[in-house]
Amino acid sequence: MARKSIGTMMGSQTTSTFIGIPAGVLGDVSGGSVVFGAPCATPYPSVGAYCKDAPAAIRGAISSYQANIHHMDFDLGGPIFPNGVNAIDLGDLDFDESDAAGNRERIRSTVSQIVAKGGVPVVIGGDDSIPIPMIEGFAEHGDYFVVQIDAHIDYRDEVNGEKLGLSSTMRRAFEMEHIKGLVQVGQRGIGSARPQDFEDAKSHGVKFVSAREIASGGIQQVIDLIPAGAKVIVDLDCDALDPSIVPGVIGRSPGGLTYWNVVELLHGIAGKAKLSGFNLVEFMPDSDVDDIGALNNARIICNVLGLVARQT
C-alpha cells in the first residue's frame, strides 16, 4: 500500500526545488541562500559517484512541506523565511564521473560566483570530496573559518596517489590561504586516519571535539572554539549523525551526533559569527530506511536557510 503523504492534506504540489523555493540561475543571485546540488567531485575508483542521487532524494524528502513554507517552524521560532523567501535553487550541476577536474571546477566556480554576489552557497552533495572545491570557491572573498561535522577527520595527504579525494578534504582545506582556522566535530570509531594523520592535524592547529566529548560535555564547547564575528563555512558529512537517524552512509559507526546536536551547533554559530556557507555530503539514498535519513538531512538544511534568512 502506498504511503500517505502529509503534503496531500496540506495542499502541496509537485516541486523539483528544495521545499518549493524559487528555481533560479546564477544571474538571479542577489543575497540570501543559494541552493544547488553537486552529485560528484573526485570519487575514488573503488566507489565511483556513489552519492549522485542524494540531491534529488533530499529535495524529495522535504517536498511535501512546500505548501507549509510560511507556517511556524518551531526549530526556528517562526517561519523559515520570516521576511519572505530569500533563497533560490539552481538545480544540480552537471558532472562526469570520469572528469574529476571538470566537476571540481564547476563546484568552485559556482560557489565563487554566489559569494561574489552576496549569496550564501548551500550545497547538497554528493560525495565527500566536494568540500575541497566548495571551500576553494571562497578563496577570493576574504578569510574564513571552517567547522567540519564528521565521524572522520579526512586528514590523509593522499590515498593511492589521489590527494583530492574524500579522505583528504580537511587537509586540503587547511592548506588554503584563506582558511584561518578549523574545528572538527563528532569524530568517533575507526576511519582512514592513522595516528600520524591525527598528530599532523593537531600540530597544524586543528581543534577537535569528539562525539564522545559532545555526549559528556555538550555542544557549547564547540561554539566556544569559534571566533566571534568570523565568517564560517560548515561542512557536514552526514555520517556524523547517528546511523539510527541517517542510516544511508558508506561508513556507519555507532554513537553519532543527534539531530539536535547539529541544529544547536548551527544556531550557536549563527549567534556568534556569520554562517557564510554550508555543504552536506555522503548521503546514500539506496541505503536509507523509509527516507528517514533524507528527511533529517533536509530538516538540517531548513535550519540553515532559516538562520541565513535571519542574518541578512
DRENVOMAR-558251 format. One record per atom (N, C-alpha, C, O): x, y, z; residue in one letter. Coordinates in steps of 0.2 Angstrom, whole numbers, plus 2048, in hexadecimal, padded with zeros to 3 digits. Each point is the difference from the previous one (the first is absolute). Example, Ala and Ser with C-alpha at 12.3 -4.5 7.8 and 13.67 -1.06 7.14 Angstrom:
8427E4827A7FC806800A804806800A8057FF803A7F98067F9S804806801S7FC805803S803806801S
END
This chain:
8047FA800M7FC806800M804806800M805801804M7FA8047F8A8048067FFA7FF804807A7FB800803A80B8037FFR800804806R7FC8067FFR8018047FBR7FB7FE809K7FC807800K805805801K805800804K7FA8067F9S805806801S7FC806803S7FA8017FES809801807I7FD806804I7FF8067FBI7FC804801I8097FC7FAG7FF8067FBG7FA8007FCG7FD8057FFG8007F5800T7F98007FDT7FB803804T7FC8047FDT8047FB809M7FB803805M801808800M7FB803801M80C7FF7FFM801807800M8008047FAM800806800M7FF7F67FAG7FF8047FAG8068007FCG8018057FBG8057F8806S8068007FDS7FF7FE7F9S7FC7FB7FES8088087FDQ8007FE7F9Q8077FD7FFQ805800804Q7FC7FD7F6T8067FD7FET805806800T7FF8057FCT8077FA806T806805800T8067FD7FFT8027FA803T8038097F9S8067FD7FFS805804804S8067FE800S7F8807803T805804804T8007FE807T7FB7FD802T80A806802F8007FE807F7FA804804F8008067FFF7FB7F6804I7FA802803I7FD8067FCI7FC804803I8047FB7F7G7FC8057FBG803807800G7FC8047FDG80A7FD805I8038077FFI8018017F8I8007FB7FCI80080B802P8008027F9P8067FC7FCP806800803P7F97FE7F7A8067FE7FCA8038067FEA7FD8057FEA80A7FB800G8038057FEG8077FF7FCG8017FA800G80280B7FEV8077FF7FDV804805803V7FE804804V8097FB7FBL805804803L7FF8087FFL801804805L7FC7FE7F6G7FE8077FEG7FB802805G7FF807801G7FD7F5802D7FB802805D802802807D7FD802804D80A7FB7FEV802801806V801807802V8038047FDV7FA7FE809S801807803S8007FF808S7FD805803S8067F67FFG8007FF808G7FC7FA801G7FD7FD7FCG80280280BG7FC7FB802G8047F97FFG8058007FEG7F77FA803S8037FA7FFS7FF7FE7F9S7FB8017FCS80A7FB801V8007FE7F9V8017F8801V8067FE801V7F57FE7FEV8017F9800V8027FD7F9V7FD8037FBV8077F9805F8017FC7FAF8037F9802F8037FF805F7FC7FC7F6G8027F9801G8077FF7FDG8018037FAG8037F9809A8067FF7FDA8017F8801A8027FE805A7FC7FE7F6P8007F9801P8077FD801P8007FA802P8058097FBC8067FC800C8068057FFC7FF8057FDC8077FA806A8068047FFA8057FB7FEA8027FF7FAA8027FE80BT8067FC7FET7FF7F9803T8037FF806T7F97FD7F7P7FF7FA804P8067FB7FFP8038007FBP7FE7FC80AY8057FB7FFY7FD7FA7FBY7FA7FF800Y80B7FE7FCP7FD7FB7FCP7FD7FA803P7FB7FD7FDP806802809S7FD7FA804S7F9801802S7FC7FC801S80280B7FFV7F9801802V7FC8047FAV7FA800800V8098047FCG7FD8037FBG7FC806803G801802805G7FA8007F7A7FB806802A7FB7FD804A7FA8007FEA8077FD808Y7FC7FC804Y7FA805803Y7FC7FD803Y8058097FDC7FB804803C7FC8057FBC7FD805802C8037F97F8K7FE8047FBK7F8802800K7FE8057FEK7FF7F6805D7F8801801D7FE804806D7FA801801D80B801803A7FE803807A7FD8067FFA7FB801803A8078047F8P7FC806800P7F97FF7FFP7FB804803P8037F87F8A7F97FF7FEA7FC7FD806A7FA801801A8097FA803A7FD7FD805A7FF805806A7FA7FF803A80A8057FEI800805806I7FA8057FEI7FC802804I8048007F6R7FB8057FER7F97FC800R7FB803802R8057F77FCG7FA7FC800G7FD7FF807G7FA800801G80A7FF804A7FE7FF807A7FD806803A7FB7FF804A8068077FAI7FD806803I7FB8037FBI7FD805802I8027F87F8S7FC8037FBS7F8801802S7FD8057FES8017F6806S7F9800802S7FE806805S7FB801802S80B802801Y7FE806804Y8018077FCY7FF805804Y8017FB7F6Q8018067FCQ7F9804801Q801807800Q7FA7F7801A7FA804802A800803807A7FC805801A8087F8803N801803807N806804801N801802806N8028017F5I806803801I7FF807804I805802803I7F58017FDH7FF806804H7FD7FE807H7FE805803H8017F57FEH7FE7FE807H805801805H8068017FFH7F87FE808M805800805M8057FA7FFM7FE7FA7FFM808807802D8057FB801D803801807D804804801D7FA7F7803F802801807F8087FF802F802801805F8017FC7F6D808800801D8028077FFD806801804D7F78037F9L8028077FFL7FD805803L802806800L7F87F9803G7FC804804G7FC8057FCG7FD805802G8027F97F7G7FC8047FCG8007FC7F9G8037FB7FFG7FA8087FCP8017FD7F9P8088007FEP804804802P7FD7F77F9I8078007FEI8028067FDI806802802I7F68027FBF8028067FDF7FB805803F7FB8017FDF807803808P7FC804804P7FE8077FCP7FB803802P8097FE7F9N7FF8077FCN7FF7FE7F9N8018047FCN7FC7F6802G7FF7FE7F9G8067FC7FEG806801803G7F97FB7F8V8057FB7FEV8068047FDV7FF8037FBV8077FC808N8068037FDN8057FA7FEN805800803N7F87FC7F9A8057FA7FEA7FD7FD7F9A7FB8017FFA80A7FD7FDI7FF7FD7FAI8037F9800I8057FF803I7F97FD7F8D8037F97FFD8028007F9D7FC8017FBD80B7FE804L8038007F9L7FF7F97FCL8028007FBL7FB7FB809G8007FA7FDG8077FC802G804803804G7FD7F87F8D8067FC801D8068027FAD7FE8017FAD8087FF808L8058017FBL8017FA7FCL7FF7FB803L8038067F7D8027FA7FCD8067FD803D804803803D7FD7F77FCF8067FC802F8027FB7FBF7FB7FD7FDF80B801804D8037FA7FCD8047FC804D805803802D7F97F7800E8047FC804E8077FF7FEE8057FF804E7FD8027F6S8067FF7FDS8048067FFS8068007FES7F7806804D803807800D800803806D7FC805801D8087F9804A800803806A802807800A7FD804804A8087FE7F8A802807800A7FB8057FDA7FF805803A7FD7F87F9G7FA8047FDG7FB801806G7FD805801G8017F5802N7FB801806N803805805N7FC804802N80A7FB800R802805805R8008077FER7FE805804R8037FD7F5E8008067FEE7F9803800E7FF806801E7FC7F67FDR7F9802800R7FE802807R7FD805801R8057F7804I7FE801807I804807802I7FC804803I80A7FC7FCR804806803R7FD8077FCR7FF804804R8007FB7F6S7FE8067FCS7F9803803S7FF805801S7FD7F6800T7F9801802T800804807T7FD805801T8077F8803V800802807V803808800V7FD804803V8087FC7F9S804807800S7FB8057FDS800806802S7FC7F97F9Q7FB8047FDQ7FB802805Q7FE806800Q7FF7F5804I7FB801805I803805805I7FC805802I80A7FA801V803804805V8018077FDV7FF805804V8037FC7F6A8018067FDA7FA805800A800806800A7FA7F67FFK7FA804800K7FD801806K7FA802801K8097FC805G7FD801806G7FC7FA803G7FD801805G8037FA7F7G7FC7FA802G8047FB805G806800801G7F67FC802V8037FA804V7FF7FA7FDV7FA7FD7FFV80B7FF7FEP7FF7FA7FDP7FE7FB805P8037FF805P7F87FD7F9V7FE7FA804V8007FA7FBV7FB7FF7FCV80A7FD805V8017FB7FBV7FE7F9803V8017FE805V7FB7FF7F6I7FD7F9802I8047FB7FCI7FF7FF7FAI8067FD80AG8037FB7FCG7FD7F9801G7FB800803G8077FC7FAG8078007FCG8057FC805G7FF800806G8067FE7F6D8067FD804D804804804D8008067FFD8047F8806D803804805D8078027FED803802804D7FE7FF7F5S8068037FES7FD8087FES8058047FFS7F57FD801I7FD8067FEI803806804I8008067FDI8017F980AP802806804P8078037FDP801806801P8037F77FBI8068037FEI7FF8057FBI801806801I7FB7F97F9P7FF8067FCP7FB805803P8008067FEP7FB7F7806M7FB805803M804805804M7FE806800M8067F8805I804805804I8058047FCI801806801I8027F77FAE8048047FBE7FC8057FDE8038067FEE7F77FA801G7FC8057FDG800807804G7FE8057FDG8037FA809F800806804F807804800F801805803F8047F97F9A807802801A8018077FEA804804803A7F87FF7F9E8018077FEE7FB805804E7FF8067FEE7FE7F7807H7FB804804H801802807H7FC801804H80B7FE7FEG801802807G8037FA804G8017FA7FDG7FF806809D8027FB805D7FA7FC803D7FB803801D8067F7800Y7FB7FC802Y8027FB806Y8067FE800Y7F57FF803F8017FB805F7FC7FA7FFF7FA8017FEF8097F9802V7FC7FA7FEV7FE7FC806V8047FF805V7F67FF7FCV7FD7FB804V7FE7FA7FDV7FB8007FCV8097FA805Q7FE7FA7FDQ7FD7FC805Q8027FF805Q7F87FE7F9I7FC7FC804I8007F97FDI7FD7FF7FAI8077FC809D8017FA7FCD8027FA805D803802805D7FC7F87F9A8027FB804A8087FF7FFA8037FC804A7FF8067F7H8077FF7FEH8048077FFH7FD8057FEH80A7FB803I8038077FFI8028017F9I8028067FFI7FE7F67FCD8028017F9D807804800D8008057FCD8057F8807Y806804800Y8067FC7FDY806801802Y7F87FA7FAR8067FD7FCR8038047FBR7FC8047FDR80A7FC802D8038047FAD7FE7FD7FAD7FF8047FBD8017F5804E7FD7FD7FAE7FE7F9801E8027FD806E7FA8007F6V7FE7F9800V8017FD7F9V7FD8027FBV8087FA805N8027FD7F9N8018057FBN7FF7FF7FAN805806808G8028057FCG7FB8067FFG8028057FCG7F87FA806E7FB8067FFE800804806E7FF7FE806E8038097F9K800805805K7FA804801K7FF804805K7FC7FB7F6L7FA804801L7F97FC801L7FB8027FEL8067F8805G7FB7FC801G7FD801807G802804803G7F97F77FFL7FC801806L804800806L7FE803805L8087FA7FBS8037FF806S805806802S804800805S7FC8057F6S805805800S7FD807801S8048057FFS7F67FB802T7FC8077FFT803805805T8018067FET7FF7F8808M802805805M807802800M802806801M8037F57FDR8078027FFR8018057FAR803805801R7F97FA7FAR8008057FAR7FD806802R8038067FER7F87FA806A7FD807802A804804804A8018067FFA8037F6806F804804805F8068037FCF803804803F7FF7F97F8E8068037FCE7FE8067FCE8048037FDE7F57FE802M7FE8067FCM801807804M7FF800806M8048057F7E802806803E7FB803804E801804805E7F97FC7F8H7FA804803H7FD7FC806H7FB803803H8077F77FEI7FD7FD806I804801806I8067FE800I7F8805805K804803806K7FF7FC806K803801805K7F87FA7FBG7FF7FB805G7FC7FB7FFG7FC8007FBG8047FA808L7FC7FA7FFL7FF7FD807L8047FE804L7F58007FDV7FE7FC805V7FC7FA7FDV7FC8017FCV8067F9807Q7FD7FA7FDQ7FC7FD806Q8037FF806Q7F77FF7F8V7FB7FF805V7FD7F97FFV7FE7FE7FAV8027FD80BG7FC7FA7FFG8047FA7FEG7FC7FB7FFG80A805801Q8047FB7FEQ7FF7FA805Q7FF801806Q8017F97F7R7FF7FA805R8027FA7FCR8018007F9R8007FA80AG8017FA7FDG8068007FCG805803801G7FC7F87FAI8067FF7FCI7FE8037F8I7FB7FF7FEI80A805800G7FF8027F9G8078007FCG8047FB802G7FD8097F9S8067FF7FCS806803804S8067FF7FES7F9805807A806804803A8047FB804A7FE7FC804A8098057FBR8057FC804R802805806R7FE806800R8057F7805P802805806P8048067FDP7FF805803P8057FA7F8Q8048067FEQ7FC8057FDQ802806800Q7F97F87FCD7FB8057FDD7FD804806D8008067FFD7FE7F7806F7FD804805F805804804F7FF806801F8077F8800E805804802E8028067FCE801806802E7FF7F97F7D8018057FBD7FB806801D802805801D7F87F9800A7FA804800A801805807A8008067FFA8027F6806K801804806K806805800K7FF806802K8067F87FBS8068047FFS7FF8067FCS803805800S7F87FA7FBH7FE8067FCH7FB805803H7FF8057FDH7FF7F9809G7FB804803G7F97FF800G7FC804802G8027F67FBV7F97FE800V7FE7FE807V8047FD804V7F68057FDK7FD7FE807K7FB7FB7FFK7FC8007FBK8037FB80AF7FC7FB7FFF7FB7FF806F802802806F7F87FD7F9V7FB7FE805V7FC7FA7FEV7FC8007FBV8067FA808S7FD7FA7FES7F97FF801S7FD803804S8007F87F9A7F97FE802A7FF7FE807A7FC802804A8097FB7FFR8007FE807R801806804R7FC800806R8088057F9E800806803E7F9804800E7FE803805E7FF7FD7F5I7FA803800I7FB7FD804I7FB803803I8057F67FDA7FB7FC804A801802808A7FB800803A80B8017FFS801801807S800808802S7FE802805S8048027F6G800807802G7FC8057FCG800806801G7FC7F87FAG7FC8047FCG8038047FBG8067FF7FFG7F68047FDI8028047FAI803806801I8048037FCI7FB80080AQ803807801Q807800800Q8038057FEQ8017F6803Q807800800Q8028017F9Q8068027FFQ7F67FC7FCV8028017F9V7FF8077FEV8058047FDV7F67FF805I7FE8077FFI805805803I8028057FDI8017F9809D805804803D8068007FCD804805801D7FE7F67FAL8068007FCL7FF8057FAL8058007FCL7F5802802I7FF8047FAI801807802I7FD803804I8088017F8P801807801P7FA8047FFP7FC7FF7FBP80280680AA7FB8047FFA8008047FAA8068037FEA7F57FE7FEG8008047FAG8037FD7FAG8008037FAG8037F7806A8037FC7FBA7FB7FF7FAA7FA7FF802A8088007F8K7FC7FD7FBK8017F97FFK8067FE7FFK7F57FE803V8017F9801V7FD7FC7FAV7FA8017FEV80A7FA800I7FD7FB7FBI7FF7FA804I8057FD803I7F58007FCV7FF7F9804V8007FB7FBV7FC8007FBV8087FB806D8007FA7FCD7FD7FA804D8037FE805D7F77FF7F9L7FD7FB804L8007FA7FBL7FD7FF7FBL8077FC808D8007F97FDD7FB7FD804D8007FF806D7FA7FE7F7C7FA7FE804C8027F9804C7FB7FE803C80B7FF7FCD8017FB804D802802807D8017FC805D80080B7FCA800802807A7FA7FF804A8017FF806A7F98007F7L7FA7FF804L8007F8801L8027FC7FCL7FB803809D7FF7F9802D7FC7FC7FBD7FB8027FDD8077F8801P7FD7FC7FBP7F97FE801P7FC7FE7FBP80280380BS7F87FF801S7FC8057FDS7FA7FF7FFS809807800I7FC8067FDI8028017F8I7FD8037FDI80A7FB802V8028017F9V8047F97FEV806800801V7F67FB7FDP8037FA7FFP8047FF7F9P8047FC7FFP7FA8097FDG8037FF7F9G8068047FFG8018057FDG8057F8806V8078027FFV8047FA7FEV7FE7FB802V8088077FCI8057FA7FEI8037FD806I8027FB800I7FF809805G8047FE806G7FC801807G802804803G7F97F87FER7FC800806R8057FF806R8047FC800R7FA808805S8047FF807S7FB802805S7FD805800S8027F6805P7FC802806P802806804P806802800P7F5801803G802805805G8018077FDG803804803G7F97FE7F7G8018067FDG7FC805803G7FC7FF805G8048077F8L7FD806803L7F88007FFL7FE7FC7FBL7FE807809T7F98007FFT7FE8067FBT8048057FET7F67FB7FFY7FE8067FCY800806804Y8038057FEY7FC7FB809W800806804W807803801W801806801W8047F5800N807802800N8028047FAN803806801N7FB7F87F9V8028047FAV7FC806800V8038067FEV7F77FA803V7FC806800V802806805V8008057FEV8017F8808E803805805E8068037FEE802806802E8037F67FBL8068037FEL7FF8057FAL803805801L7F97F97FBL7FF8057FAL7FD807803L8028057FEL7F97FA807H7FD806803H806804804H800806800H8047F6803G805803804G8058047FCG802806802G8007F77F8I8048047FBI7FD8067FEI803805800I7F77FB7FEA7FC8067FDA800805805A7FF8067FFA8007F8808G800805805G806803802G800806803G8067F77FBK806803802K8048037FAK804804801K7FB7F97F9A8048027FAA7FB8007FBA7FA802800A8097FE7FAK7FC8007F9K8007FA7FDK8057FD7FEK7F5800801L8007F97FCL8008027F8L7FB8037FDL80B7FC801S8028027F9S7FF7FB7FBS8008027FAS8007F8807G7FF7FA7FCG7FF7FA803G8027FF806G7FB7FC7F6F7FE7FA803F8007FB7FBF7FE8017FAF8057F9808N7FF7FA7FBN7FE7FA804N8037FF806N7F97FC7F7L7FF7FA803L8027FA7FBL7FE8017FAL8057FB809V8037FA7FBV7FF7F9803V7FE800806V8037FB7F6E8017F9801E7F97FD802E8007FB804E7FA8087F9F7FA7FC801F7FF7FB7FAF8018027FBF7FD7F8807M7FF7FB7FBM7F97FE801M7FE7FB804M7FE8077F7P7F97FE800P7FE7F9800P7FB7FE803P8097FE7F9D7FF7F9800D8017FC806D7FD7FB801D806808804S8017FD807S7FC803805S8007FF806S7FB8067F8D7FC803805D7FA7FB802D7FF7FB7FDD7FE807808V7FA7FC803V7FA805800V800804804V7FB7FA7F8D7FA804800D8018077FFD7FC804803D8097FF7FAD8028077FFD801804806D800806800D8017F6806I801804806I807804800I800805802I8057F87FBG8068047FFG8008067FCG802805801G7FA7FA7F9A7FF8067FCA7FC805803A8028067FFA7F97F8805L7FC805804L805804805L7FF806800L8047F6804N805804805N8058047FCN801806803N8027F87F8N8048057FCN7FD8067FEN802805800N7F87FA7FDA7FC8057FDA7FE805806A8008067FFA7FE7F8807R7FE804805R806804803R800806802R8067F77FEI806804801I8018067FBI802805802I7FD7F97F8I8018067FBI7FA805801I8028067FFI7F87F8803C7FB805802C803805805C7FF806800C8047F7805N803805805N8058047FEN800806801N8047F87FAV8058047FDV7FD8067FCV802806801V7F97F87FBL7FD8067FCL7FC805805L8018067FFL7FC7F7807G7FD805804G805804804G7FF806801G8077F7801L805804803L8038057FBL801806802L8007F97F8V8038057FBV7FB8057FFV802806800V7F77F8800A7FB8057FFA800805806A7FE8067FFA8047F8807R800805806R806804800R800804805R8057FA7F7Q807804801Q8018057FAQ805804800Q7F67FC7FBT8018047FAT7FB805800T7FF8047FBT
END
